């Protein structure tokens, strides 16, 4: 986060410099205050955005590691196609996102529904009588460098260990019989 703070400090210094250089351009106090306020807000907003982008860029360049964080029993699982669309002023779009929905056993005996993107998941048919989900988290490898950046992509990945034969091989080609 030091990278982000440096960008904000540079933005604050730049806005002070710009306002100081333009303070005599207007003879009226209220005009100076209004123009100075607009310049300050604009420069600080841009500094904020640049700080976020630079911090994520630095975080992605730093070495990272994947750590196993959690493992729960798997009760049920299915794939889902989430169809969604947008419409505005006579134009729109339709898309879909594939997800895995599953029920996991909690440590207290409860069952909880969770949904993950298929891009973040791997499936292994080796669970036998003990189906489970294993959660991994991506984090920066060096603890001292955590202050300089953040990871910009998804931090979590999932491994589903399911019983053998749960996935069926099925091919269907429509050749207009």
C-alpha positions in Angstrom: 0.0 0.0 0.0 3.0 2.3 0.2 2.9 2.6 -3.6 -0.7 3.8 -3.4 0.2 6.3 -0.6 3.1 7.6 -2.7 0.8 8.2 -5.7 -1.7 10.1 -3.4 1.1 12.2 -1.9 2.4 13.1 -5.4 -1.2 14.0 -6.4 -1.5 16.2 -3.4 1.8 17.9 -4.1 0.8 18.4 -7.8 -2.6 19.8 -7.0 -1.0 22.3 -4.5 1.5 23.3 -7.1 -1.2 23.8 -9.8 -3.4 25.7 -7.5 -0.5 27.9 -6.3 0.5 28.7 -9.9 -3.0 29.6 -10.9 -4.1 31.5 -7.8 -3.4 35.0 -9.3 -5.2 34.3 -12.6 -8.5 35.4 -11.1 -9.1 38.6 -9.2 -12.1 37.3 -7.2 -11.6 35.2 -4.1 -14.6 33.0 -4.8 -13.4 32.3 -8.4 -10.0 31.3 -7.1 -11.6 29.1 -4.5 -14.0 27.5 -7.0 -11.4 26.8 -9.7 -8.9 25.7 -7.1 -11.4 23.3 -5.6 -12.2 21.8 -9.0 -8.5 21.4 -9.9 -7.9 19.8 -6.5 -10.7 17.3 -6.8 -9.8 16.4 -10.4 -6.1 15.9 -9.6 -6.7 13.9 -6.5 -9.3 11.6 -8.3 -6.7 11.0 -11.0 -4.0 10.3 -8.4 -6.4 7.8 -6.7 -7.0 6.0 -10.0 -3.3 6.0 -10.9 -2.5 4.8 -7.4 -4.8 1.8 -7.7 -3.5 0.8 -11.1 0.1 1.2 -10.1 -0.4 -0.8 -6.8 -2.1 -3.6 -8.7 0.7 -3.6 -11.3 3.4 -3.7 -8.7 1.6 -6.5 -6.8 1.3 -8.6 -10.0 5.0 -8.2 -10.6 6.1 -9.4 -7.1 6.6 -13.1 -6.6 3.5 -14.9 -5.3 2.7 -18.3 -3.9 -0.4 -20.5 -3.5 -1.3 -21.6 0.0 -3.8 -24.2 1.0 -6.3 -22.5 3.3 -9.3 -24.7 3.8 -10.9 -28.1 3.2 -14.5 -29.1 3.6 -16.6 -32.2 2.8 -18.6 -31.9 -0.3 -22.4 -32.8 -0.1 -23.5 -32.0 -3.7 -22.3 -30.3 -6.8 -23.5 -29.1 -10.2 -22.5 -26.9 -13.0 -24.7 -23.9 -13.9 -25.0 -21.6 -16.9 -25.8 -18.1 -15.6 -27.6 -16.4 -18.5 -27.6 -12.6 -18.1 -28.4 -9.6 -20.2 -28.4 -5.8 -20.3 -30.8 -3.5 -22.1 -30.6 0.3 -22.4 -32.3 2.7 -24.8 -33.2 0.1 -27.5 -29.9 -1.8 -27.5 -28.5 -4.6 -25.3 -26.5 -7.7 -25.0 -26.9 -11.3 -23.7 -24.1 -13.4 -22.2 -23.6 -16.3 -20.0 -21.2 -17.4 -17.2 -20.5 -20.9 -16.2 -20.3 -21.6 -12.5 -20.1 -24.5 -10.1 -22.6 -24.5 -7.3 -22.0 -26.8 -4.4 -23.0 -27.6 -0.8 -20.1 -28.0 1.6 -20.2 -29.4 5.2 -19.3 -26.9 7.9 -17.2 -27.8 11.0 -20.3 -27.4 13.1 -22.3 -29.9 11.0 -24.1 -27.2 8.9 -24.4 -27.3 5.2 -23.7 -24.2 3.2 -24.3 -23.3 -0.5 -21.4 -21.8 -2.4 -20.8 -20.8 -6.0 -17.5 -20.4 -7.8 -16.4 -19.6 -11.4 -15.4 -22.5 -13.5 -12.1 -20.7 -14.4 -11.1 -20.9 -10.7 -11.8 -24.6 -10.3 -10.3 -28.0 -11.1 -12.1 -31.3 -10.7 -10.4 -34.6 -9.8 -12.3 -37.9 -9.8 -10.4 -39.4 -6.9 -12.7 -38.5 -3.9 -14.0 -42.0 -3.4 -16.3 -42.1 -0.4 -14.9 -38.8 0.8 -15.8 -36.1 -1.7 -14.3 -32.7 -0.7 -13.4 -29.3 -1.8 -10.0 -27.8 -1.1 -9.5 -24.0 -1.2 -6.2 -22.4 -2.1 -5.3 -18.7 -1.8 -2.8 -16.8 -3.8 -0.7 -14.4 -1.8 2.6 -12.5 -2.1 5.5 -14.7 -1.3 7.5 -12.2 0.7 5.7 -10.8 3.7 7.8 -7.6 3.8 6.8 -6.7 0.2 3.0 -6.9 1.0 3.1 -3.2 1.7 4.1 -2.3 -1.8 1.4 -4.0 -3.9 -1.8 -6.0 -4.0 -2.8 -8.9 -6.2 -5.1 -7.8 -9.0 -6.6 -11.1 -10.0 -8.8 -13.6 -8.3 -7.0 -14.8 -5.1 -8.8 -18.1 -4.6 -8.8 -21.4 -6.5 -10.7 -24.6 -5.8 -10.1 -28.3 -6.2 -13.1 -30.5 -6.2 -12.4 -34.2 -5.4 -15.4 -36.2 -6.4 -16.1 -40.0 -6.7 -14.9 -41.9 -9.8 -17.4 -42.0 -12.6 -19.3 -38.8 -11.5 -18.4 -37.1 -14.8 -20.0 -38.7 -17.9 -18.4 -38.7 -21.3 -21.0 -37.5 -23.8 -20.6 -36.3 -27.3 -23.4 -34.8 -29.4 -22.9 -33.3 -32.8 -25.9 -31.9 -34.7 -25.3 -32.7 -38.3 -28.9 -32.1 -39.4 -29.7 -35.8 -39.7 
